[in-house]
Amino acid sequence: MKKLSVFITTLLLALAMLPAASANAGGPPATFTTINFDADGGNHCKNGQPDATTVVNCNIYDGKQYVWLNGGPANANLAEGMYFFAVLVPGGQPDPNDGGAKNLSDTTLAPLATGSASGDVRANRTFTVAAGGVITYTGSAGSTPHDFDVSTNQIRLMPYDDTTNNGGVYILAICEIASVDATVNPRTCKYDAFKVQAPEAPVTVAAQLGLKMRRVVIDPGHGGRDTGAVGPHGVREKDVALSIARTLAERLRTLGFAVVLTRKGDTYVSLDERTRIANEAHADLFVSIHCNAARRRTLSGVETWTLNVASDRYATRLATFENADAERTVSDLRLILADLATRANASDARDLAQSVQGSLVRNLRARVGRVGDHGVKHALFYVLLGARMPAVLVETGFISNSLEEERLRGRKYQLETAEAIARGVKEFVDGRQRLARVP
């Protein structure tokens, strides 16, 4: 029953993250920020296509003044009614009400960062949605109204104070209200995250890190009461993962990397805690080590995963198994923030995964024998959710296959697997260093 509930949760989260173009009225709650090409010109969405004139859901902007609320049921699933919006600092349960500690739009608080308070009363941030998704916005008497584009149902979010988040991340909240001064339950609001990055700042993690990509967090999957998968002859995933991870840590240290293990023995570490360890260590890379399992006992081989919406039934089933120890569902806000981090690191995570997977296949085939190559895949793995660095999950073999179980138990296969992953990490970092040196 626990796995069934996690499967349902995973499926709902995957549906919630589908692009807005596929969302129907009454679908998963969502709201989006976007650009307005007609008002501001192009190239202000740093994670969109260059020179795009329309972007349904932008996440990274080159200035806070270029962020617009993308309104209407077709884009934001807003039913008819009255709403207000507020810009917040991420962290904990957000509170868009007046007086909320992290409300950047509130006039009742001192500014949270250098500068003056926005002076933007709630009435000036209130709008209505009528039949057909038509937004009406007039602003408040005595206040300077927000820019409003009638033709696109868009409202510019400025003015709001600067975020105190080190990554330049903001949260947009949209809340339905019965009256302008009504207090709302924050959990009933819709949220979206966006990031403001200076025009001269690089988008890619590789360019940001330059030659300093040296700290790796290695995560041996499962542990303690969580055994993970168990093979036909009793080999436990948690034991194999820890043995490979320890060897990998030693090898990476000899290559000059600083290494942090999320667990050093047979101890239980929650999935939340693993990601927290990586973030607090300011890791440059995150590598989670696992063994695969499948109903078909003949399946064998290695594969490397990055965080994304599960794209097929197999990916969903595997993510469900690896997520089974999650003690709570993922909040909408955390999923949004994680999706933002994933977008920022997607290119580097994919390249890291390809480097590791290629090294695994080449080296294991040369030193161990025949190894199946299942390639690089994407799924909604909880342990990767919220990691603020390129993160991959490596399935080192199918413990459910009796022949591969025997391999995974053997010290030679464990050593060669660790060596192959270390080489893949080194190849990825060396490639980034060469890229950073290009004038």
C-alpha positions as CSV (number, residue, x, y, z in Angstrom):
1,M,0.0,0.0,0.0
2,K,2.9,2.4,0.8
3,K,4.4,1.9,-2.7
4,L,0.9,2.4,-4.3
5,S,0.5,5.7,-2.5
6,V,4.0,6.8,-3.5
7,F,3.2,5.8,-7.1
8,I,0.1,7.9,-7.1
9,T,2.0,10.9,-5.6
10,T,4.7,10.5,-8.2
11,L,2.2,10.4,-11.0
12,L,0.4,13.5,-9.7
13,L,3.6,15.4,-9.4
14,A,4.6,14.5,-12.9
15,L,1.2,15.7,-14.2
16,A,1.6,18.9,-12.2
17,M,4.9,19.7,-13.9
18,L,3.5,19.3,-17.5
19,P,3.9,22.4,-19.7
20,A,1.0,24.8,-19.5
21,A,0.0,24.2,-23.1
22,S,-1.2,20.8,-22.0
23,A,-3.0,21.9,-18.9
24,N,-6.8,22.0,-18.9
25,A,-9.0,24.2,-16.8
26,G,-9.5,22.5,-13.4
27,G,-6.2,20.7,-13.7
28,P,-3.3,20.8,-11.2
29,P,-3.0,24.3,-9.5
30,A,-0.2,26.3,-11.2
31,T,0.7,29.8,-12.0
32,F,3.5,31.2,-14.1
33,T,5.7,34.2,-14.6
34,T,6.8,35.2,-18.1
35,I,8.2,37.9,-20.3
36,N,6.4,40.6,-22.3
37,F,8.2,41.0,-25.6
38,D,6.0,43.9,-26.8
39,A,6.7,45.9,-23.7
40,D,10.3,45.1,-22.9
41,G,11.9,43.6,-26.1
42,G,13.5,40.2,-26.2
43,N,16.3,38.2,-24.6
44,H,15.1,38.8,-21.0
45,C,14.3,35.1,-20.3
46,K,17.7,33.4,-19.7
47,N,16.3,29.8,-19.8
48,G,14.2,30.4,-22.9
49,Q,15.1,30.2,-26.6
50,P,17.2,33.2,-27.8
51,D,15.1,35.9,-29.4
52,A,11.8,34.2,-28.4
53,T,8.8,36.6,-28.5
54,T,6.7,34.4,-26.3
55,V,7.6,32.2,-23.3
56,V,4.8,30.4,-21.5
57,N,6.8,29.8,-18.3
58,C,10.1,31.6,-17.8
59,N,12.2,30.8,-14.7
60,I,15.4,32.9,-15.0
61,Y,15.4,36.6,-15.9
62,D,18.1,39.2,-16.4
63,G,16.3,41.8,-14.3
64,K,13.4,41.9,-11.8
65,Q,11.6,44.5,-13.9
66,Y,11.1,42.1,-16.7
67,V,8.9,39.6,-14.7
68,W,5.2,39.5,-15.6
69,L,2.3,37.6,-14.1
70,N,1.0,35.3,-16.9
71,G,-2.7,35.3,-16.2
72,G,-5.9,33.6,-17.3
73,P,-7.2,30.1,-16.9
74,A,-5.5,28.7,-20.0
75,N,-2.1,29.5,-18.5
76,A,-2.6,29.8,-14.7
77,N,-5.7,27.7,-14.0
78,L,-7.4,30.7,-12.3
79,A,-11.1,30.4,-11.9
80,E,-13.4,33.4,-12.0
81,G,-13.0,35.5,-8.9
82,M,-10.9,38.1,-7.1
83,Y,-7.1,37.6,-6.5
84,F,-4.1,39.4,-5.2
85,F,-0.4,38.6,-5.8
86,A,2.7,39.0,-3.6
87,V,6.4,38.5,-4.2
88,L,8.1,36.6,-1.4
89,V,11.5,35.3,-0.2
90,P,11.7,31.4,-0.4
91,G,12.1,29.4,2.7
92,G,9.6,27.6,5.0
93,Q,5.9,28.0,4.6
94,P,5.4,31.3,2.6
95,D,2.9,33.8,3.9
96,P,1.6,36.3,1.4
97,N,-0.6,38.1,3.9
98,D,0.3,41.6,5.0
99,G,2.8,41.4,7.8
100,G,4.3,38.1,6.5
101,A,8.0,38.0,7.5
102,K,9.2,37.4,4.0
103,N,6.7,39.4,2.0
104,L,8.6,41.7,-0.4
105,S,5.5,43.4,-1.6
106,D,4.2,44.4,1.8
107,T,4.2,48.0,2.9
108,T,3.9,47.2,6.6
109,L,7.5,45.9,6.9
110,A,10.9,47.5,6.7
111,P,12.7,46.6,3.6
112,L,14.4,43.2,3.8
113,A,17.4,44.3,1.7
114,T,19.2,47.5,0.7
115,G,16.8,50.0,-0.7
116,S,13.4,51.4,0.2
117,A,10.2,49.6,0.9
118,S,8.1,49.0,-2.2
119,G,5.1,51.0,-1.0
120,D,2.8,48.6,-2.9
121,V,-0.5,48.2,-1.0
122,R,-2.4,45.0,-1.5
123,A,-5.3,46.9,-3.3
124,N,-2.8,47.8,-5.9
125,R,-1.9,44.1,-6.4
126,T,-5.5,43.0,-6.7
127,F,-7.2,41.9,-9.9
128,T,-10.3,39.9,-11.0
129,V,-10.8,37.1,-13.5
130,A,-14.1,37.1,-15.4
131,A,-15.7,34.6,-17.7
132,G,-13.5,33.5,-20.5
133,G,-10.4,34.2,-18.5
134,V,-10.4,38.0,-19.0
135,I,-8.4,39.9,-16.3
136,T,-9.5,43.2,-15.0
137,Y,-6.9,45.4,-13.3
138,T,-7.1,49.1,-12.4
139,G,-4.8,49.6,-9.5
140,S,-5.5,51.4,-6.3
141,A,-6.4,55.1,-5.8
142,G,-3.4,57.0,-4.5
143,S,-0.9,54.4,-5.8
144,T,1.0,54.0,-9.0
145,P,-0.6,51.1,-10.8
146,H,1.3,48.1,-12.2
147,D,1.8,47.9,-15.9
148,F,-1.1,45.9,-17.3
149,D,-1.2,44.5,-20.8
150,V,-4.9,43.9,-21.7
151,S,-4.1,42.0,-24.9
152,T,-2.1,39.3,-23.1
153,N,-3.7,39.3,-19.6
154,Q,-0.3,40.1,-18.1
155,I,0.6,42.3,-15.1
156,R,4.1,43.5,-14.4
157,L,5.2,42.4,-10.8
158,M,7.3,45.4,-10.1
159,P,7.6,47.1,-7.6
160,Y,8.9,44.7,-5.0
161,D,12.0,44.6,-2.7
162,D,15.2,42.7,-3.4
163,T,15.2,39.1,-2.2
164,T,17.6,38.0,0.5
165,N,18.0,34.6,-1.1
166,N,21.7,34.1,-2.0
167,G,20.7,32.6,-5.4
168,G,18.5,35.5,-6.4
169,V,15.3,33.4,-6.1
170,Y,11.9,34.9,-5.6
171,I,8.4,33.3,-5.1
172,L,5.3,34.6,-6.7
173,A,2.1,33.9,-4.7
174,I,-1.4,34.3,-6.1
175,C,-4.3,34.0,-3.7
176,E,-8.0,34.1,-4.2
177,I,-9.9,36.5,-1.8
178,A,-13.5,37.4,-1.0
179,S,-12.5,41.0,-0.2
180,V,-9.5,43.2,-0.8
181,D,-8.4,43.0,2.9
182,A,-9.3,39.4,3.6
183,T,-6.7,37.2,5.3
184,V,-5.9,34.0,3.3
185,N,-4.7,30.6,4.3
186,P,-1.2,30.4,2.6
187,R,-1.7,26.8,1.8
188,T,-4.6,27.6,-0.6
189,C,-2.5,30.0,-2.7
190,K,-0.7,29.2,-5.9
191,Y,3.1,29.6,-6.2
192,D,5.8,29.9,-8.7
193,A,9.5,30.4,-8.3
194,F,11.7,32.6,-10.5
195,K,15.3,33.7,-10.4
196,V,16.9,37.1,-11.3
197,Q,20.4,36.9,-12.6
198,A,22.5,39.9,-13.7
199,P,23.0,40.1,-17.5
200,E,26.7,39.5,-17.2
201,A,26.3,36.5,-15.0
202,P,26.7,33.1,-16.7
203,V,23.7,30.8,-16.8
204,T,25.5,27.4,-16.8
205,V,26.9,25.9,-13.6
206,A,30.1,25.1,-15.5
207,A,30.8,28.7,-16.3
208,Q,29.9,29.8,-12.7
209,L,32.2,27.3,-11.2
210,G,35.1,27.7,-13.6
211,L,38.1,25.8,-12.3
212,K,36.7,25.3,-8.8
213,M,34.5,22.2,-9.4
214,R,36.3,20.1,-6.7
215,R,33.8,19.0,-4.0
216,V,31.7,15.9,-4.6
217,V,29.0,14.5,-2.3
218,I,28.6,10.7,-2.7
219,D,25.3,9.2,-1.5
220,P,25.3,5.5,-0.8
221,G,21.6,4.6,-1.4
222,H,19.4,3.3,1.4
223,G,20.9,2.2,4.8
224,G,19.9,1.1,8.2
225,R,16.3,0.0,8.4
226,D,16.0,0.7,4.6
227,T,17.6,-2.2,2.9
228,G,16.7,-1.2,-0.6
229,A,16.3,-4.0,-3.1
230,V,17.3,-7.6,-2.1
231,G,18.6,-10.1,-4.6
232,P,17.4,-13.7,-5.1
233,H,20.3,-14.9,-2.9
234,G,20.0,-12.2,-0.2
235,V,22.5,-9.6,-1.3
236,R,21.2,-6.2,-0.1
237,E,21.4,-3.0,-2.1
238,K,22.3,-0.9,0.9
239,D,25.5,-3.0,1.5
240,V,26.6,-3.0,-2.2
241,A,25.9,0.8,-2.5
242,L,28.0,1.6,0.6
243,S,30.9,-0.6,-0.5
244,I,31.0,1.0,-4.0
245,A,30.6,4.5,-2.5
246,R,33.5,4.1,0.0
247,T,35.8,2.9,-2.8
248,L,34.6,5.8,-5.1
249,A,35.4,8.3,-2.3
250,E,38.9,7.0,-1.9
251,R,39.5,7.1,-5.7
252,L,38.1,10.6,-6.1
253,R,40.3,11.8,-3.2
254,T,43.4,10.5,-4.9
255,L,42.3,12.5,-8.0
256,G,42.3,15.7,-5.9
257,F,38.6,16.0,-5.1
258,A,37.2,16.8,-1.7
259,V,34.6,14.2,-0.9
260,V,31.6,14.0,1.5
261,L,29.7,10.8,2.2
262,T,26.0,11.1,3.2
263,R,26.5,8.0,5.3
264,K,29.7,6.2,6.3
265,G,28.1,3.1,7.8
266,D,24.9,1.1,7.9
267,T,22.8,3.9,9.2
268,Y,19.5,5.3,8.1
269,V,19.5,8.7,6.5
270,S,16.3,10.2,5.2
271,L,16.1,11.3,1.6
272,D,15.6,14.9,2.7
273,E,18.7,14.8,4.8
274,R,20.9,13.5,2.0
275,T,20.0,16.5,-0.2
276,R,20.5,18.9,2.8
277,I,24.0,17.4,3.4
278,A,24.9,18.1,-0.2
279,N,23.6,21.7,-0.2
280,E,25.2,22.6,3.2
281,A,28.5,21.2,2.0
282,H,28.3,23.5,-1.0
283,A,29.0,20.5,-3.2
284,D,29.8,21.0,-6.9
285,L,28.5,17.6,-7.8
286,F,26.1,15.0,-6.2
287,V,26.4,11.3,-7.1
288,S,23.9,8.8,-5.6
289,I,24.8,5.1,-5.8
290,H,22.2,2.4,-6.2
291,C,21.5,-1.1,-7.5
292,N,18.6,-1.7,-9.8
293,A,15.7,-4.2,-9.5
294,A,13.0,-5.3,-11.9
295,R,10.2,-7.8,-12.1
296,R,11.8,-9.3,-15.1
297,R,14.7,-11.2,-13.5
298,T,16.6,-11.4,-16.8
299,L,17.2,-7.7,-17.0
300,S,20.8,-6.6,-16.5
301,G,23.1,-3.7,-17.2
302,V,23.9,-0.2,-15.9
303,E,22.1,3.2,-16.3
304,T,22.5,6.7,-15.1
305,W,19.6,9.0,-14.2
306,T,19.0,12.7,-13.8
307,L,16.1,14.5,-12.2
308,N,13.1,15.1,-14.4
309,V,9.4,14.2,-14.8
310,A,9.1,10.4,-15.3
311,S,8.8,10.1,-19.1
312,D,7.6,6.5,-19.4
313,R,6.1,3.7,-17.3
314,Y,9.5,2.1,-16.5
315,A,10.9,5.4,-15.3
316,T,7.8,6.0,-13.1
317,R,8.0,2.5,-11.6
318,L,11.7,2.8,-10.8
319,A,11.3,6.2,-9.2
320,T,8.4,4.8,-7.2
321,F,10.7,2.1,-5.8
322,E,13.6,4.5,-5.0
323,N,11.1,7.0,-3.5
324,A,9.4,4.4,-1.3
325,D,11.2,5.5,1.9
326,A,10.0,9.2,1.5
327,E,8.2,10.0,4.7
328,R,6.1,12.8,3.3
329,T,4.8,14.0,0.0
330,V,6.5,16.9,-1.8
331,S,4.9,20.2,-1.3
332,D,3.9,22.2,-4.4
333,L,6.3,24.9,-3.5
334,R,9.3,22.6,-2.9
335,L,8.6,21.0,-6.2
336,I,8.6,24.4,-7.9
337,L,11.8,25.4,-6.3
338,A,13.4,22.1,-7.1
339,D,12.2,22.4,-10.7
340,L,13.9,25.8,-10.9
341,A,17.2,24.4,-9.6
342,T,16.9,21.5,-12.0
343,R,16.4,23.8,-14.9
344,A,19.5,25.8,-13.9
345,N,21.6,22.6,-13.7
346,A,19.9,20.5,-16.4
347,S,22.6,20.8,-19.0
348,D,25.5,20.0,-16.6
349,A,23.6,17.1,-15.0
350,R,22.9,15.6,-18.4
351,D,26.6,15.9,-19.4
352,L,27.7,14.5,-16.1
353,A,25.3,11.5,-16.5
354,Q,26.6,10.9,-20.0
355,S,30.2,11.0,-18.9
356,V,29.6,8.6,-16.0
357,Q,27.5,6.2,-18.1
358,G,30.0,6.1,-20.9
359,S,32.8,5.5,-18.5
360,L,30.9,2.7,-16.8
361,V,30.1,0.9,-20.0
362,R,33.6,1.2,-21.5
363,N,35.6,0.3,-18.3
364,L,33.3,-2.5,-17.1
365,R,33.2,-4.2,-20.6
366,A,37.0,-4.0,-20.8
367,R,37.7,-5.3,-17.3
368,V,34.6,-7.4,-16.3
369,G,32.9,-8.6,-19.4
370,R,29.6,-8.1,-21.1
371,V,27.6,-5.2,-19.6
372,G,24.3,-3.9,-20.8
373,D,24.1,-0.2,-21.6
374,H,20.7,1.3,-20.8
375,G,22.0,4.8,-21.3
376,V,21.0,8.1,-19.6
377,K,17.4,8.5,-18.4
378,H,15.3,10.9,-16.5
379,A,12.8,10.4,-13.6
380,L,11.4,12.1,-10.5
381,F,13.9,10.8,-7.9
382,Y,13.2,12.3,-4.4
383,V,16.8,12.1,-3.4
384,L,17.8,14.4,-6.2
385,L,15.0,16.8,-5.6
386,G,16.2,20.2,-4.4
387,A,19.9,19.5,-5.0
388,R,21.5,22.9,-5.9
389,M,24.2,21.3,-8.0
390,P,24.4,18.9,-11.0
391,A,23.1,15.6,-9.5
392,V,22.9,12.0,-10.9
393,L,21.8,8.7,-9.7
394,V,23.8,5.6,-10.8
395,E,22.2,2.2,-11.0
396,T,25.2,-0.1,-10.9
397,G,23.5,-3.3,-11.9
398,F,20.3,-5.3,-11.5
399,I,20.4,-7.0,-8.1
400,S,17.2,-8.8,-9.1
401,N,19.2,-10.8,-11.7
402,S,20.9,-13.7,-10.0
403,L,24.0,-13.5,-12.2
404,E,24.3,-9.8,-11.8
405,E,23.7,-10.1,-8.1
406,E,26.7,-12.3,-7.9
407,R,28.7,-9.7,-9.7
408,L,27.5,-7.0,-7.4
409,R,28.5,-9.0,-4.4
410,G,32.1,-9.5,-5.7
411,R,34.8,-7.1,-4.7
412,K,36.3,-6.9,-8.2
413,Y,33.0,-5.6,-9.8
414,Q,32.6,-3.1,-6.9
415,L,36.2,-1.8,-7.4
416,E,35.9,-1.6,-11.2
417,T,32.5,0.2,-10.9
418,A,33.9,2.7,-8.5
419,E,36.9,3.3,-10.7
420,A,34.6,3.8,-13.7
421,I,32.4,6.3,-12.0
422,A,35.5,8.2,-10.7
423,R,36.8,8.4,-14.3
424,G,33.5,9.6,-15.5
425,V,33.4,12.4,-12.9
426,K,37.0,13.3,-13.7
427,E,36.3,13.4,-17.5
428,F,33.3,15.7,-16.9
429,V,35.3,18.1,-14.7
430,D,38.2,18.1,-17.1
431,G,35.9,19.0,-19.9
432,R,34.4,21.9,-17.9
433,Q,37.9,23.1,-17.1
434,R,38.8,23.2,-20.8
435,L,35.6,25.0,-21.5
436,A,36.3,27.6,-18.8
437,R,39.7,28.3,-20.3
438,V,38.3,29.1,-23.7
439,P,38.7,32.9,-24.1
